[in-house]
Amino acid sequence: MTSEGKTRREFLKDACTACMGVSFLGISLSQLTSCSPFPVYKTDLSKKIVTVPLSSFGESTMVIVRDMQVIYDVLLVKKSDQVYDALYMRCTHQENPLTATKTGLFCSAHGSRFDLDGNVLKEPALAPLKKFKTELQENQVLIDLNS
C-alpha cells in the first residue's frame, strides 16, 4: 500500500469521525434547547389574547410561553395567587432573545440583565422589558399581547 492510500484512508476515517461527532452534537443540542429550568407552555402567540392554564406552572413560579413560529418567548411570572406579570423576552438593547433564571433575565449577547419586573439591572440595555397586561380568570391567566 502506498503512502497515498494510507493518507486517503486516514482522511476518510477522520471525515467519518467528524461527521458522526457533528451529528451527535446536533442531536444533543436539540435536546438541550428543549430543556428549560421552567415549564414551557406552547401556544399560538399570533392571537391577541393568550390563555395559559394555572396548571402549567406546576411547582414553579414561572412559565415560559412559547410559539415555535415566533422568535421571542413570553415569561409569565407568578407574583402572588392573584398577580401575574408577562415579560417579553426580547432584550431592549439590540433585540436579542433573553434567558430566564430564578432571579431575572439576561442577554447572552451583550450582558444586559433585568429583574423579574423587567427593570434594567445591568447595561448596555437602558429601557425596561415590554410588559403585557394579564388578567386572572378562573384557573387561567390571560395575556393581552396588544398591551
Residue pairs with C-beta under 8 A, 6 or more apart in sequence:
36 64
37 100
37 101
37 102
38 60
38 62
38 63
38 64
38 100
39 56
39 57
39 58
39 60
39 62
39 63
39 64
40 63
40 64
40 65
40 66
41 52
41 53
41 56
41 63
41 64
41 65
41 66
41 76
42 66
42 67
42 68
43 50
43 51
43 52
43 65
43 66
43 67
44 50
44 67
45 65
45 66
45 67
45 69
45 70
45 74
45 145
46 67
46 69
46 70
47 145
48 144
48 145
48 146
49 142
49 143
49 144
49 145
50 65
50 74
50 142
50 143
50 145
51 140
51 141
51 142
51 143
52 63
52 65
52 76
52 140
52 141
52 142
52 143
53 139
53 140
54 139
54 140
54 141
55 139
56 63
57 63
57 78
61 77
61 78
62 75
62 76
62 77
62 78
62 100
62 102
62 116
63 75
63 76
64 73
64 74
64 75
64 76
64 89
64 100
65 73
65 74
65 75
65 76
65 86
65 143
66 73
66 74
71 90
71 97
72 88
72 89
72 90
72 97
72 98
73 89
73 97
74 86
74 87
74 88
74 89
74 132
74 143
74 145
75 86
75 87
75 89
75 98
75 100
75 105
76 84
76 85
76 86
76 134
76 141
76 143
77 84
77 85
77 86
77 87
77 116
78 84
79 85
82 136
84 134
84 136
84 141
85 116
85 117
85 118
85 131
85 134
86 131
86 132
86 133
86 134
86 141
86 143
87 105
87 114
87 116
87 118
87 129
87 130
87 131
87 132
88 129
88 130
88 131
88 132
89 97
89 98
89 100
89 105
89 129
90 96
90 97
90 98
90 129
90 130
91 97
91 98
91 107
91 109
91 110
91 112
91 125
92 112
92 120
92 125
92 126
92 127
92 128
92 129
92 130
93 107
93 109
93 110
93 112
93 123
93 124
93 125
93 126
94 109
94 110
96 107
96 108
96 109
96 110
97 107
98 105
98 106
98 107
98 114
98 129
99 105
99 106
99 107
99 108
103 115
103 116
104 113
104 114
104 115
104 116
104 121
105 113
105 114
105 116
105 129
106 112
106 113
106 114
107 113
107 125
110 124
110 125
111 122
111 124
112 120
112 122
112 123
112 124
112 125
113 120
113 121
113 122
114 120
114 121
114 125
114 128
114 129
115 121
117 128
118 128
118 129
118 130
118 131
119 128
120 126
120 127
120 128
131 147
132 143
132 144
132 145
132 147
133 143
133 144
133 147
134 141
134 142
134 143
134 144
135 141
135 142
135 144
136 142
